[in-house]
């Protein structure tokens, strides 16, 4: 078995074992309802972290708009679920909502990618941040309804929609979406996580993945050996956006009332996901899952820590970045490692 | 027509504030080649300093502004030394950007713990009530006039500083080619420190003006203006001092006019759409230069 395959299988095994243990706890009634409520959010933030790690760690571009892609996935899938509610079986409806949510997020990813991926530098970070804010603003100010006559859209108020008696309000401006069927549960969330991991891991190990990583390591060198920079960057970014959309689908089907507020979809959420990625290790997919789960659960379990949580995270973030990336510290570490290796070699001889 | 003029003037005022913030952004970006994500939070720290000095301790506003400028300058230089300098020359350009986001997060949450989450009502540092034109129909507030004047003064000062002093010349050299500048005997570390000092001092002044015009202060006050000022810097051409000024003014006017005539909820979306359009049409901005990358 190849080394990468082995690593990937261990990741799946960790997720499945964690799932089984938590399920046993739940079935045995050893889990408080508060903790039960945290399980699905924990998994969708892990999925979002995997998506962002694909963008930051593998593609080498920073996105601060992953909460925006989650928002797109959440709203589009919630609309699909509401429209199809009662018309088709629940399981089929959720699968359809998931697919549509993912596809629409991917489309938005492409839309954002076209202007930005041609440029290098910090533009992607700021444009994705802008995109997230645009989506949030637009969703907060539109009213969308449907009745027998068709779809109604307004920017003013719910009354301005002019719905017939059989009409249904889908997006109620800043009030958001109410009454999305509660289709996601822990098992479904874990399945989506496993699928996301499968997609990302296979992508990294494929020819495309190697091309993407070569662009990250040296753009000019990879361009000169004939790698199509824009195409591969776009592939990576769109897949990342699509997976973040899947996290959004789980989000919207787990919450009764959803608004496009900054608490749920602001750039602060994107930064929180970035904290999971950095603390789990940039480019380390398994690390992202573990970091997201631990960092999500820890402050919820230790309520007293909650006040200082963000302060601690930010300090840890800065310290981790400096320790891991500072050229001076890297040199020192390499020297130390060489010394230790030498010492170990002598000991063996 | 007169109401349009009124809105236009308040757009100019908001734009001048964006311009002052954008000047700091654009200088740091041009010289240190990094996006200082925490720049907006320096503004917030400056505002809290003024608030503490003026409203809590009852000292005159001038004292507040001086303390805010000093604190922000020290904060900016220290941040650069502690958090950004070790990452200079890191193999990934993301490292310093993520660290800057961490600093931004740290400042916001530290302010949250120290000053609390409640909105503080900020007393304007300018007591002049302003002038009335056209028989009382066109009223221009004192803070508006001061803001526009201060931003113009800063622009002139910065242009003179960059083009006439040795330190300014050193900045230009470092922004063009850091390696060559080092070889010519320019102290790159000192130059970057000066840049951060100026940028952060400007952030404190921008904060005083921002909170005088929009007197509600929370730990997140600086974040959005900071991001919008970056949009302004990109619009004007990142790295260009007059560009930041033009970008800031244009952005402020667009924001106020779209808030008035289109939709108050969509104004942010419109402002951010401008960024995407600029990057599509002219990624170098209005006054930016196209720099070819050498291998």
Boltz contact constraints between the chains, C-beta under 6 A:
constraints:
  - contact:
      token1: [A, 62]
      token2: [B, 94]
      max_distance: 6.0
  - contact:
      token1: [A, 62]
      token2: [B, 97]
      max_distance: 6.0
  - contact:
      token1: [A, 115]
      token2: [B, 276]
      max_distance: 6.0
  - contact:
      token1: [A, 115]
      token2: [B, 279]
      max_distance: 6.0
  - contact:
      token1: [A, 115]
      token2: [B, 280]
      max_distance: 6.0
  - contact:
      token1: [A, 119]
      token2: [B, 283]
      max_distance: 6.0
  - contact:
      token1: [A, 122]
      token2: [B, 35]
      max_distance: 6.0
  - contact:
      token1: [A, 122]
      token2: [B, 97]
      max_distance: 6.0
  - contact:
      token1: [A, 126]
      token2: [B, 230]
      max_distance: 6.0
  - contact:
      token1: [A, 130]
      token2: [B, 272]
      max_distance: 6.0
  - contact:
      token1: [A, 130]
      token2: [B, 275]
      max_distance: 6.0
  - contact:
      token1: [A, 133]
      token2: [B, 268]
      max_distance: 6.0
  - contact:
      token1: [A, 133]
      token2: [B, 272]
      max_distance: 6.0
  - contact:
      token1: [A, 134]
      token2: [B, 269]
      max_distance: 6.0
  - contact:
      token1: [A, 134]
      token2: [B, 272]
      max_distance: 6.0
  - contact:
      token1: [A, 137]
      token2: [B, 266]
      max_distance: 6.0
  - contact:
      token1: [A, 137]
      token2: [B, 268]
      max_distance: 6.0
  - contact:
      token1: [A, 137]
      token2: [B, 269]
      max_distance: 6.0
  - contact:
      token1: [A, 138]
      token2: [B, 269]
      max_distance: 6.0
  - contact:
      token1: [A, 140]
      token2: [B, 265]
      max_distance: 6.0
  - contact:
      token1: [A, 141]
      token2: [B, 265]
      max_distance: 6.0
  - contact:
      token1: [A, 141]
      token2: [B, 266]
      max_distance: 6.0
  - contact:
      token1: [A, 220]
      token2: [B, 295]
      max_distance: 6.0
  - contact:
      token1: [A, 271]
      token2: [B, 101]
      max_distance: 6.0
  - contact:
      token1: [A, 310]
      token2: [B, 109]
      max_distance: 6.0
  - contact:
      token1: [A, 311]
      token2: [B, 109]
      max_distance: 6.0
  - contact:
      token1: [A, 314]
      token2: [B, 102]
      max_distance: 6.0
  - contact:
      token1: [A, 314]
      token2: [B, 105]
      max_distance: 6.0
  - contact:
      token1: [A, 314]
      token2: [B, 106]
      max_distance: 6.0
  - contact:
      token1: [A, 317]
      token2: [B, 102]
      max_distance: 6.0
  - contact:
      token1: [A, 318]
      token2: [B, 83]
      max_distance: 6.0
  - contact:
      token1: [A, 318]
      token2: [B, 99]
      max_distance: 6.0
  - contact:
      token1: [A, 318]
      token2: [B, 102]
      max_distance: 6.0
  - contact:
      token1: [A, 321]
      token2: [B, 95]
      max_distance: 6.0
  - contact:
      token1: [A, 321]
      token2: [B, 98]
      max_distance: 6.0
  - contact:
      token1: [A, 321]
      token2: [B, 99]
      max_distance: 6.0
  - contact:
      token1: [A, 322]
      token2: [B, 86]
      max_distance: 6.0
  - contact:
      token1: [A, 325]
      token2: [B, 87]
      max_distance: 6.0
  - contact:
      token1: [A, 325]
      token2: [B, 90]
      max_distance: 6.0
  - contact:
      token1: [A, 325]
      token2: [B, 95]
      max_distance: 6.0
  - contact:
      token1: [A, 326]
      token2: [B, 86]
      max_distance: 6.0
  - contact:
      token1: [A, 326]
      token2: [B, 87]
      max_distance: 6.0
  - contact:
      token1: [A, 327]
      token2: [B, 89]
      max_distance: 6.0
  - contact:
      token1: [A, 327]
      token2: [B, 90]
      max_distance: 6.0
